[in-house]
Amino acid sequence: MGFKCGIVGLPNVGKSTLFNALTQTAAAQAANYPFCTIEPNVGDVAVPDDRLERLAAIAGSKEIIPTRLTFVDIAGLVRGASKGEGLGNQFLANIRECDAVAHVVRCFEDSDITHVEGKVAPINDIEIIETELMLADLESLEKRVLPLEKKAKTGDKEAKELADLMNRCLVLLREGKPARLVQVAADERKTFETLGLLSSKPVLYVCNVEEASADKGNAFSEAVKLRAAEEGAVAVVVSAKIESEIAVLPAADQKDYLEAVGLEEPGLNRVIRAGYTLLHLVTYFTVGPKEARAWTIEKGTKGPAAAGVIHSDFEKGYIRAETIAYPDYIANKGEAGAREAGKFRLEGKEYVVADGDVLHFRFAN
């Protein structure tokens, strides 16, 4: 399991440039005018993880298979998108299909690249997008809640619970607050997700800065980070221009380029880690002579469900998981050494898989 992250923002903030860098393709046209991206471009990217290569080296794996995630480049939203301005309805529908939102915010000055609002003001830009998402949600819920309330008065318990949840969301939306801030109990989470609210999506703010600020950010990005902290979101700083230049370099030259611009790693790595944090994702590994492979699951996933990510039969017939923690696998130079050191464990159906676990599932056919 990876996740599907929609890249959104106002026109000309660097969305398509970032998408091209992330996917190392030129599939999305980056141009200096609004709506250069009409259909959402979709790109699957490998999740970089140094642990996978270390495991493969110890096990002598012939193939390394990283886990993958999906980015969707969604055309620039504008003021009035919730009412259909600038192809808004189509773009909002694309956002609804994503698990999270990577909100690219322009945090650089450049007189050669026009700003759709006439000035560089990151917080104002964020509020424009957020407002459009909230207005779309408000309209959607107000249409749906009245029939449910009528049904609830007939004694329909399910309708009552759903109407109550909708009304809690409406209270926030009418106050100008996104639906993701609503307090949702664990047993309401699935129902909440079925509402399909745009402003309920977890948000990762991507501060697109000029090249000189790629390592530490600037005053614009600091303002975005403060905003993110206030609402419990995540913010990362990248230079889409630098990332696009790194993406076309041979792997051997990327390290030298990064050092030359004062960076330790590509921005892609930071975006992915922030996304994992945002969606509470962890990685486990399967390792052997044939292949070393990474798998992504939600934090808190138990053994059977983790096995099901590989194949549904593994979950149905789950017996146990042969488990070695990543540090133990490395320190003891593989499975045999971990066994001798007493670091090899058998875990049952209630075991919660930890990030970095090296697993081998036993299941009944």
Stockholm file with secondary structure:
# STOCKHOLM 1.0

chainA/1-365         MGFKCGIVGLPNVGKSTLFNALTQTAAAQAANYPFCTIEPNVGDVAVPDDRLERLAAIAGSKEIIPTRLTFVDIAGLVRGASKGEGLGNQFLANIRECDAVAHVVRCFEDSDITHVEGKVAPINDIEIIETELMLADLESLEKRVLPLEKKAKTGDKEAKELADLMNRCLVLLREGKPARLVQVAADERKTFETLGLLSSKPVLYVCNVEEASADKGNAFSEAVKLRAAEEGAVAVVVSAKIESEIAVLPAADQKDYLEAVGLEEPGLNRVIRAGYTLLHLVTYFTVGPKEARAWTIEKGTKGPAAAGVIHSDFEKGYIRAETIAYPDYIANKGEAGAREAGKFRLEGKEYVVADGDVLHFRFAN
#=GR chainA/1-365 SS CCCEEEEECSTTSSHHHHHHHHHTSCCSCCCSSTTSCCSCEEEEEECCCHHHHHHHHHHTCSEEECCEEEEEECCCCCTTGGGTGGGHHHHHHHHHTCSEEEEEEECCCCTTSCCTTSSCCHHHHHHHHHHHHHHHHHHHHHHHHHHHHHHHTTTCHHHHHHHHHHHHHHHHHHTTCCGGGSCCCGGGHHHHHHTCCGGGSCEEEEEECCGGGTTTCCHHHHHHHHHHHHTTCEEEEECHHHHHHHHTSCHHHHHHHHHHTTCSSCHHHHHHHHHHHHHTEEEEEEECSSEEEEEEEETTCBHHHHHHTTCHHHHHTEEEEEEECHHHHHHTTSHHHHHHTTCCEEECTTCBCCTTCEEEEEECC
#=GC SS_cons         CCCEEEEECSTTSSHHHHHHHHHTSCCSCCCSSTTSCCSCEEEEEECCCHHHHHHHHHHTCSEEECCEEEEEECCCCCTTGGGTGGGHHHHHHHHHTCSEEEEEEECCCCTTSCCTTSSCCHHHHHHHHHHHHHHHHHHHHHHHHHHHHHHHTTTCHHHHHHHHHHHHHHHHHHTTCCGGGSCCCGGGHHHHHHTCCGGGSCEEEEEECCGGGTTTCCHHHHHHHHHHHHTTCEEEEECHHHHHHHHTSCHHHHHHHHHHTTCSSCHHHHHHHHHHHHHTEEEEEEECSSEEEEEEEETTCBHHHHHHTTCHHHHHTEEEEEEECHHHHHHTTSHHHHHHTTCCEEECTTCBCCTTCEEEEEECC
//
